Amino acid sequence: MTGLKWGCMRELILGGVRSGKSMLAEQHATASGLSVVYVATAEVRDEEMRERIVHHQARRPAHWQLVEAGGGLAAVLQREAAADCCVLVDCLTLWLTQLLCDTDEPRLRFEVSELLRILPDLPGQIILVSNETNMGITPMGELSRRYCDEAGRLHQQLGAICERVILTVAGLPLVLKSSL
């Protein structure tokens, strides 16, 4: 793996909605013993999303630093990652959805390629949370199919980069890959 440095670790935690993936990621961040930067990707666009965000905020320790990423996730990671830090990104599929809905194709491609380019060389511990959405039937709508395709490709590429990949189902972690 190019760019892998001693003490650096990338972890991808996948799972369905309410599978326990965020809670597991938060446990891993706490267990790291490092200072934690929580990178939130969700934007409040409706009341239901506001409630989800409040639920996540209530669970997080108050001493964790919060950074809201917006579309430029790679730039945020480059700025926040440090050897003595654990950066937890929750969640990649919300980030991807917002890019699909709000930006043009060149910007989407740029943001995804930048994330994949910088990830192997980041210092410290990086935990990425994402929804695994491709285990059911193919969606009917064009945007939904595109979203599933983009998420599936992103997860495959991240799975190749990350030292650990976990699938969470019913609150139970299943380790798919561990190079530790």
Secondary structure, 3 states (H helix, E strand, C coil): CCCCCCCCEEEEEEECCCCCHHHHHHHHHHHCCCEEEEEECCCCCCHHHHHHHHHHHHHCCCCCEEEECCCCHHHHHHHHCCCCEEEEEECHHHHHHHHHHHCCHHHHHHHHHHHHHHHHHCCCEEEEEEECCCCCCCCCCHHHHHHHHHHHHHHHHHHHHCCEEEEEECCEEEEEEECC
